[in-house]
Amino acid sequence: MRWLVSFDVSHPRRRRRICRLLLAHGERIQQSVFEVEAGQAQWCALSHALASAINVEQDHWRARRLCAEDLGDQHDLGLPAPEVAPPVTVV
């Protein structure tokens, strides 16, 4: 299953944690929007981890499942999404 996940998280530490969770399962589309590929069991675990990571009084996340028809009807305009560079390790 493919999911479109967006979030609005006020605290930088919680925001980084959520980004790490989502990047482990998908790709960043915009700053706080991700496309995630996950089977049913993976999605259950990820959504539980997201729910645990936010402060329900200050933050919000939302997910929409994308069907094959949605993926076929995708349109992009303008600059491509920025590539997120992996962390650099200097030895």
Backbone as a printed PyTorch tensor [residue, N CA C, xyz], in Angstrom:
tensor([[[  0.8370,  -1.1750,   0.0000],
         [  0.0000,   0.0000,   0.0000],
         [  0.8860,   1.2440,   0.0000]],

        [[  0.4100,   2.2570,  -0.6580],
         [  1.1360,   3.5230,  -0.6940],
         [  0.2860,   4.5540,   0.0410]],

        [[  0.9470,   5.3500,   0.8640],
         [  0.2810,   6.3480,   1.7000],
         [  0.8850,   7.7220,   1.4620]],

        [[  0.0610,   8.7450,   1.5310],
         [  0.5150,  10.1250,   1.5380],
         [  0.3560,  10.6140,   2.9700]],

        [[  1.4600,  10.9950,   3.5970],
         [  1.4510,  11.3800,   5.0110],
         [  1.9390,  12.8180,   5.1290]],

        [[  1.1830,  13.6350,   5.8420],
         [  1.6030,  15.0140,   6.1170],
         [  1.5300,  15.2410,   7.6190]],

        [[  2.2890,  16.2150,   8.0790],
         [  2.2740,  16.4960,   9.5120],
         [  2.5720,  17.9600,   9.7760]],

        [[  2.1600,  18.4040,  10.9460],
         [  2.4620,  19.7330,  11.4560],
         [  2.8700,  19.5270,  12.9100]],

        [[  4.1660,  19.6060,  13.1700],
         [  4.7170,  19.3210,  14.4880],
         [  5.4900,  20.5490,  14.9570]],

        [[  5.1980,  21.0250,  16.1460],
         [  5.7530,  22.2850,  16.6110],
         [  7.1740,  22.1860,  17.1680]],

        [[  7.5310,  21.0720,  17.7670],
         [  8.8330,  20.9660,  18.4250],
         [  9.8670,  20.3230,  17.5010]],

        [[ 11.0590,  20.9210,  17.3480],
         [ 12.0700,  20.3860,  16.4240],
         [ 12.4750,  18.9370,  16.6910]],

        [[ 12.5900,  18.5420,  17.9380],
         [ 12.9950,  17.1590,  18.2440],
         [ 11.9310,  16.1600,  17.7890]],

        [[ 10.6710,  16.4630,  18.0710],
         [  9.5860,  15.5840,  17.6260],
         [  9.5110,  15.5750,  16.0970]],

        [[  9.7080,  16.7340,  15.4790],
         [  9.6810,  16.8310,  14.0160],
         [ 10.7730,  15.9630,  13.3880]],

        [[ 11.9990,  15.9960,  13.9380],
         [ 13.0910,  15.1600,  13.4150],
         [ 12.7720,  13.6740,  13.5920]],

        [[ 12.2000,  13.3220,  14.7280],
         [ 11.8640,  11.9190,  14.9780],
         [ 10.8430,  11.4210,  13.9570]],

        [[  9.8310,  12.2270,  13.6900],
         [  8.8150,  11.8460,  12.7180],
         [  9.4110,  11.7360,  11.3150]],

        [[ 10.2830,  12.6650,  10.9620],
         [ 10.9460,  12.6000,   9.6520],
         [ 11.7600,  11.3180,   9.5180]],

        [[ 12.4930,  10.9460,  10.5500],
         [ 13.2780,   9.7030,  10.5000],
         [ 12.3680,   8.4860,  10.3230]],

        [[ 11.2540,   8.4560,  11.0430],
         [ 10.3060,   7.3510,  10.9110],
         [  9.7890,   7.2520,   9.4780]],

        [[  9.4040,   8.3780,   8.9080],
         [  8.8270,   8.3730,   7.5690],
         [  9.8680,   8.0850,   6.4930]],

        [[ 11.0720,   8.6250,   6.6600],
         [ 12.1270,   8.3680,   5.6780],
         [ 12.5420,   6.9000,   5.6530]],

        [[ 12.3590,   6.2000,   6.7510],
         [ 12.6850,   4.7750,   6.7910],
         [ 11.7120,   3.9530,   5.9480]],

        [[ 10.5570,   4.5340,   5.6080],
         [  9.5390,   3.7970,   4.8630],
         [  9.1820,   4.4300,   3.5220]],

        [[  9.7300,   5.5900,   3.2210],
         [  9.3250,   6.2450,   1.9810],
         [ 10.2110,   7.4160,   1.6180]],

        [[  9.6400,   8.3560,   0.8710],
         [ 10.4110,   9.4870,   0.3960],
         [  9.7020,  10.7940,   0.7270]],

        [[ 10.5110,  11.8270,   0.9000],
         [  9.9940,  13.1630,   1.1950],
         [  9.5120,  13.7910,  -0.1100]],

        [[  8.3000,  14.3160,  -0.1020],
         [  7.7380,  15.0040,  -1.2530],
         [  7.9000,  16.5070,  -1.0770]],

        [[  7.5930,  16.9950,   0.0890],
         [  7.8210,  18.3820,   0.4860],
         [  8.3090,  18.3490,   1.9240]],

        [[  8.5100,  19.5070,   2.5100],
         [  9.1080,  19.5830,   3.8440],
         [  8.4080,  18.6760,   4.8590]],

        [[  7.0940,  18.6860,   4.8850],
         [  6.3750,  17.8680,   5.8640],
         [  5.3600,  16.9440,   5.1960]],

        [[  5.6740,  16.5070,   3.9740],
         [  4.8100,  15.5970,   3.2270],
         [  5.6620,  14.4530,   2.6910]],

        [[  5.2050,  13.2230,   2.9270],
         [  5.9470,  12.0360,   2.5360],
         [  5.0260,  11.0680,   1.8040]],

        [[  5.5940,  10.2950,   0.8610],
         [  4.9210,   9.1410,   0.3000],
         [  5.5810,   7.9140,   0.9120]],

        [[  4.7750,   7.0520,   1.4830],
         [  5.2740,   5.8920,   2.2160],
         [  4.7230,   4.6220,   1.5860]],

        [[  5.5950,   3.6510,   1.3940],
         [  5.1940,   2.3260,   0.9150],
         [  5.2520,   1.3780,   2.1120]],

        [[  4.1160,   0.7730,   2.4590],
         [  4.0810,  -0.0940,   3.6290],
         [  2.9680,  -1.1160,   3.4910]],

        [[  3.2830,  -2.3510,   3.8480],
         [  2.2590,  -3.3820,   3.9390],
         [  1.3920,  -3.1210,   5.1650]],

        [[  0.3630,  -3.9230,   5.3360],
         [ -0.5700,  -3.7020,   6.4470],
         [  0.1280,  -3.7230,   7.8060]],

        [[  0.9700,  -4.7250,   8.0370],
         [  1.6580,  -4.8200,   9.3310],
         [  2.6330,  -3.6590,   9.5240]],

        [[  3.3600,  -3.3040,   8.4580],
         [  4.2930,  -2.1730,   8.5450],
         [  3.5380,  -0.8760,   8.8270]],

        [[  2.3920,  -0.6930,   8.1310],
         [  1.6270,   0.5340,   8.3330],
         [  1.0930,   0.6160,   9.7690]],

        [[  0.6240,  -0.4880,  10.2930],
         [  0.1340,  -0.4890,  11.6840],
         [  1.2490,  -0.0770,  12.6410]],

        [[  2.4430,  -0.6330,  12.4470],
         [  3.5780,  -0.2900,  13.3160],
         [  3.9810,   1.1750,  13.1310]],

        [[  4.0260,   1.6390,  11.8820],
         [  4.4220,   3.0260,  11.6230],
         [  3.4010,   4.0020,  12.1830]],

        [[  2.1230,   3.7620,  11.9610],
         [  1.1090,   4.6890,  12.4690],
         [  1.1020,   4.7160,  13.9950]],

        [[  1.3670,   3.5760,  14.6260],
         [  1.4780,   3.5500,  16.0890],
         [  2.6900,   4.3740,  16.5460]],

        [[  3.8170,   4.2370,  15.8410],
         [  5.0200,   5.0040,  16.1850],
         [  4.7830,   6.5030,  15.9860]],

        [[  4.0780,   6.8790,  14.9080],
         [  3.7680,   8.2950,  14.6800],
         [  2.8580,   8.8380,  15.7850]],

        [[  1.8510,   8.0520,  16.1440],
         [  0.9310,   8.4850,  17.2000],
         [  1.6540,   8.6630,  18.5240]],

        [[  2.6490,   7.8170,  18.7770],
         [  3.4190,   7.9190,  20.0170],
         [  4.3920,   9.0930,  20.0030]],

        [[  4.7800,   9.5330,  18.8040],
         [  5.8170,  10.5670,  18.6780],
         [  5.2710,  11.9840,  18.7920]],

        [[  3.9770,  12.1650,  18.6180],
         [  3.4500,  13.5310,  18.6310],
         [  2.8540,  13.8910,  19.9880]],

        [[  2.7140,  15.1760,  20.1930],
         [  1.9930,  15.7120,  21.3360],
         [  0.6070,  16.0790,  20.8040]],

        [[ -0.4180,  15.3440,  21.1920],
         [ -1.7490,  15.5320,  20.6120],
         [ -2.3580,  16.8990,  20.8990]],

        [[ -1.8130,  17.6250,  21.8520],
         [ -2.3110,  18.9600,  22.1530],
         [ -1.6340,  20.0350,  21.3100]],

        [[ -0.4990,  19.6980,  20.6570],
         [  0.2430,  20.6920,  19.8860],
         [  0.4790,  20.2940,  18.4300]],

        [[  0.4340,  18.9940,  18.1210],
         [  0.8460,  18.4960,  16.8180],
         [ -0.3060,  17.8020,  16.1040]],

        [[ -0.0430,  17.4820,  14.8290],
         [ -1.0520,  16.8170,  14.0230],
         [ -0.3640,  16.0470,  12.9020]],

        [[ -0.8520,  14.8670,  12.5730],
         [ -0.4230,  14.1650,  11.3670],
         [ -1.6450,  13.5630,  10.7050]],

        [[ -1.5520,  13.3980,   9.3800],
         [ -2.6780,  12.8910,   8.6020],
         [ -2.1370,  11.9750,   7.5130]],

        [[ -2.8570,  10.9080,   7.2080],
         [ -2.4410,   9.9760,   6.1640],
         [ -3.6320,   9.6620,   5.2640]],

        [[ -3.3340,   9.5290,   3.9820],
         [ -4.3270,   9.1230,   2.9940],
         [ -3.7440,   7.9700,   2.1930]],

        [[ -4.4900,   6.8920,   2.0450],
         [ -4.0270,   5.7700,   1.2370],
         [ -4.2140,   6.1300,  -0.2250]],

        [[ -3.1930,   5.8550,  -1.0180],
         [ -3.2290,   6.1340,  -2.4500],
         [ -3.4770,   4.8290,  -3.2010]],

        [[ -4.5070,   4.7940,  -4.0080],
         [ -4.7690,   3.5970,  -4.8110],
         [ -4.0280,   3.7210,  -6.1410]],

        [[ -4.0160,   2.6470,  -6.9200],
         [ -3.3070,   2.6290,  -8.2020],
         [ -3.8220,   3.7280,  -9.1290]],

        [[ -5.1160,   4.0060,  -9.0820],
         [ -5.6910,   5.0630,  -9.9240],
         [ -5.1320,   6.4330,  -9.5250]],

        [[ -4.9710,   6.6540,  -8.2160],
         [ -4.3920,   7.9200,  -7.7500],
         [ -2.9680,   8.0790,  -8.2510]],

        [[ -2.1850,   7.0000,  -8.1930],
         [ -0.7870,   7.0620,  -8.6170],
         [ -0.6750,   7.3100, -10.1100]],

        [[ -1.6150,   6.7850, -10.9040],
         [ -1.5980,   6.9880, -12.3420],
         [ -2.0330,   8.3860, -12.7420]],

        [[ -2.6940,   9.0930, -11.8440],
         [ -3.2210,  10.4300, -12.1460],
         [ -2.3850,  11.5100, -11.4690]],

        [[ -1.1110,  11.2810, -11.3310],
         [ -0.2160,  12.2300, -10.6700],
         [  0.3360,  13.2220, -11.6850]],

        [[  0.4000,  14.4840, -11.3040],
         [  0.9470,  15.5300, -12.1640],
         [  1.9620,  16.3330, -11.3690]],

        [[  3.0920,  16.6180, -11.9850],
         [  4.1230,  17.4410, -11.3610],
         [  4.3620,  18.6530, -12.2450]],

        [[  4.5890,  19.7940, -11.6310],
         [  4.8610,  21.0190, -12.3650],
         [  5.9310,  21.7890, -11.6290]],

        [[  6.8970,  22.3140, -12.3300],
         [  7.9330,  23.1220, -11.7060],
         [  9.1730,  22.3070, -11.3910]],

        [[  9.9620,  22.8330, -10.5020],
         [ 11.2190,  22.2010, -10.1350],
         [ 10.9810,  20.8400,  -9.5040]],

        [[ 11.8890,  19.8960,  -9.7360],
         [ 11.7340,  18.5990,  -9.0670],
         [ 11.9400,  18.7480,  -7.5690]],

        [[ 11.4070,  17.7970,  -6.8390],
         [ 11.5860,  17.8090,  -5.3820],
         [ 13.0730,  17.7410,  -5.0620]],

        [[ 13.5220,  18.4860,  -4.0530],
         [ 14.9480,  18.4710,  -3.7120],
         [ 15.3760,  17.1030,  -3.2100]],

        [[ 16.5560,  16.6970,  -3.6140],
         [ 17.1240,  15.4440,  -3.1220],
         [ 17.6170,  15.6670,  -1.6950]],

        [[ 17.3130,  14.7530,  -0.8360],
         [ 17.7860,  14.8330,   0.5440],
         [ 19.1040,  14.0700,   0.6000]],

        [[ 20.1700,  14.8070,   0.8500],
         [ 21.5040,  14.1920,   0.8710],
         [ 21.6650,  13.3410,   2.1190]],

        [[ 22.2810,  12.1740,   1.9820],
         [ 22.5370,  11.3640,   3.1710],
         [ 23.5850,  12.0370,   4.0460]],

        [[ 23.5970,  11.7410,   5.3390],
         [ 24.5960,  12.3390,   6.2090],
         [ 26.0080,  11.9380,   5.7740]],

        [[ 26.9240,  12.8580,   5.9110],
         [ 28.3030,  12.6290,   5.5080],
         [ 29.1210,  12.2500,   6.7280]],

        [[ 29.9410,  11.2050,   6.5810],
         [ 30.8350,  10.7740,   7.6450],
         [ 32.2660,  11.0110,   7.1910]],

        [[ 33.0160,  11.7960,   7.9500],
         [ 34.4090,  12.0840,   7.6220],
         [ 35.2850,  11.2310,   8.5160]],

        [[ 36.1960,  10.5000,   7.8810],
         [ 37.0920,   9.6040,   8.6300],
         [ 38.4690,  10.1980,   8.6650]]])
